Amino acid sequence: MVGQIATLRRLLRRLLTSDIDLFVASLIVVIALMLGIVVARLLSGLLTDAGVPDEVEGTLFERTAQRLGTSTVKLVSRLSGLFIVAVGTVFALRVAGVVNAGLLIERLADFLPRVFVAALVVITGLIVGDKAELVVSERLRSVKLPEVNTIPLVVKYSVFYIAALVALGQLGVATAAFKDMLSSAAAGIYLVLNEPYTIGDEVVIDGQRGIVQEVDVFVTRIESEGREFVVPNRQVFESGIVRVRS
């Protein structure tokens, strides 16, 4: 009889504990939803008061957002609210003791902030890249060189690349290839503006000898005996250039 009573007490204690955990988890979700809504509205107001809508007006990202029936400010504020709700849900699952979800919850708790930061970096990079292109174009309007027209685009996509590098780094994605492209773009700007060699010159780059066929922002193309070599501009700087004079 005593054993049955003890068993019944343990069962009641488990049920009561389970109900409390479920109640607390539900309360956490409700609070996270309310807090997410408050933060989204508050952030939207702060960004509007700070003049962000005027700053992003006319950028490609803002135009795209408007075509989708939203705006940059709304996207950022809603993203912040969703982040709070997601984090609250993860903690609620942990409190509720969801079966076989411990490892998943831990990974989500580590991954969600990274996704949030990566998304903000991408949005910021797209906006800053567009604005940088406009500013550089305005500053270089009086410069009468054909190569100048490529500089604003290079600046714009360089900002995009940097944003992509940071975002991918947050997500744990290898970014070596993107770093190489950014290095090649920076080297390409120098080559286009300073012209250490031009189309038709015979050069030796990293052991490859040939006639320069094309020089763009990312690569230099040289041809030798019917074969074309595509050399990344960063490699031009790393290995050096030899101009062959007749």
CORLIN-V835288 format. One record per residue. SS is DSSP state (H for helix, E for strand, C for the rest). PSI is psi in whole degrees, 0 to 359 (999 if undefined). D_LAST is the distance of its C-alpha to the last C-alpha in Angstrom with 1 decimal. Layout:
SS,PSI,D_LAST / SS,PSI,D_LAST
This chain:
C,316,109.8 / H,321,108.0 / H,320,105.0 / H,321,104.9 / H,318,105.1 / H,319,102.2 / H,317,100.2 / H,321,101.0 / H,317,100.0 / H,320,96.6 / H,316,96.0 / H,320,97.0 / H,320,94.8 / H,315,91.8 / H,317,92.5 / H,317,92.9 / H,318,89.7 / H,318,87.8 / H,320,89.3 / H,315,88.3 / H,318,84.7 / H,321,84.5 / H,314,86.0 / H,319,83.6 / H,317,80.6 / H,321,81.7 / H,321,82.2 / H,319,78.7 / H,315,77.3 / H,315,79.4 / H,319,78.4 / H,320,74.7 / H,313,75.0 / H,317,76.8 / H,322,74.4 / H,317,71.4 / H,316,72.9 / H,314,73.7 / H,318,70.2 / H,315,68.5 / H,318,70.6 / H,315,70.3 / H,322,66.5 / H,317,66.3 / H,319,68.3 / H,317,66.3 / H,322,63.0 / H,315,64.4 / H,330,65.8 / C,357,62.5 / C,18,60.9 / H,319,58.7 / H,322,59.5 / H,324,58.1 / H,325,55.0 / H,355,54.1 / C,131,55.2 / C,348,52.5 / C,157,50.4 / H,320,49.6 / H,317,51.7 / H,319,54.7 / H,319,54.5 / H,317,54.4 / H,320,57.4 / H,324,59.3 / H,334,58.8 / C,6,60.3 / C,21,63.3 / C,200,62.5 / C,170,60.4 / H,316,58.2 / H,316,61.1 / H,319,63.4 / H,315,60.9 / H,316,60.4 / H,319,64.1 / H,324,65.2 / H,319,62.6 / H,317,64.1 / H,317,67.6 / H,325,66.7 / H,316,65.2 / H,318,68.6 / H,318,70.5 / H,316,68.3 / H,318,68.7 / H,321,72.5 / H,320,72.8 / H,314,71.1 / H,324,73.5 / H,318,76.4 / H,322,75.5 / H,318,75.4 / H,321,78.9 / H,345,80.3 / C,47,79.2 / C,132,77.7 / C,134,78.0 / C,26,74.8 / C,7,72.7 / H,311,72.2 / H,320,68.7 / H,317,67.6 / H,317,69.1 / H,319,67.3 / H,320,64.0 / H,319,64.7 / H,329,65.7 / H,328,62.3 / H,324,60.2 / H,314,61.8 / H,325,60.6 / H,318,57.1 / H,318,57.2 / H,312,58.6 / H,318,56.0 / H,317,53.2 / H,317,54.6 / H,321,54.9 / H,318,51.3 / H,313,50.0 / H,313,52.2 / H,318,51.1 / H,319,47.4 / H,319,47.6 / H,312,49.4 / H,322,47.3 / H,315,44.1 / H,315,45.4 / H,321,46.6 / H,321,43.3 / H,317,41.4 / H,317,43.8 / H,313,43.7 / H,321,39.9 / H,318,39.7 / H,318,42.3 / H,328,40.5 / C,8,37.2 / C,327,38.7 / C,352,37.9 / C,123,34.2 / C,69,32.2 / C,136,29.1 / C,328,28.7 / C,340,27.8 / H,330,31.1 / H,337,33.1 / H,341,31.9 / H,313,33.0 / H,321,36.8 / H,321,36.4 / H,318,34.4 / H,314,37.2 / H,308,39.8 / H,337,38.6 / H,318,37.8 / H,318,41.5 / H,316,42.4 / H,317,40.4 / H,316,42.1 / H,319,45.5 / H,320,44.8 / H,313,43.9 / H,316,47.0 / H,314,49.2 / H,325,48.0 / H,322,48.4 / H,327,51.9 / C,1,52.6 / C,22,51.1 / C,138,48.2 / C,134,45.0 / C,17,42.3 / H,318,39.3 / H,319,37.4 / H,323,38.3 / H,321,37.1 / H,320,33.7 / H,319,33.5 / H,319,34.5 / H,319,31.9 / H,322,29.2 / H,316,30.6 / H,318,30.6 / H,323,26.9 / H,323,26.1 / H,315,27.8 / H,314,25.6 / H,319,22.4 / H,321,23.6 / H,324,24.8 / H,340,22.1 / C,63,19.0 / C,339,16.8 / C,156,14.6 / C,175,15.3 / C,131,15.6 / C,344,12.5 / C,146,10.2 / E,125,8.9 / E,165,11.2 / E,118,13.5 / E,117,17.1 / C,42,20.0 / C,354,18.4 / E,122,17.4 / E,136,13.8 / E,184,13.1 / E,131,12.5 / E,124,14.9 / E,328,17.8 / E,143,20.4 / E,113,21.4 / C,192,25.2 / C,325,27.7 / C,325,28.0 / E,161,25.0 / E,131,21.2 / E,126,20.4 / E,151,17.3 / E,139,17.1 / E,122,15.9 / C,46,17.5 / C,1,20.3 / E,140,21.1 / E,132,21.2 / E,130,21.4 / E,112,23.5 / E,120,23.0 / E,140,25.7 / H,331,24.6 / H,327,26.8 / H,330,24.9 / H,317,21.7 / H,323,23.6 / H,320,25.2 / H,341,22.2 / C,170,19.6 / E,138,16.1 / E,118,12.8 / E,128,9.8 / E,119,6.6 / C,135,3.8 / C,999,0.0
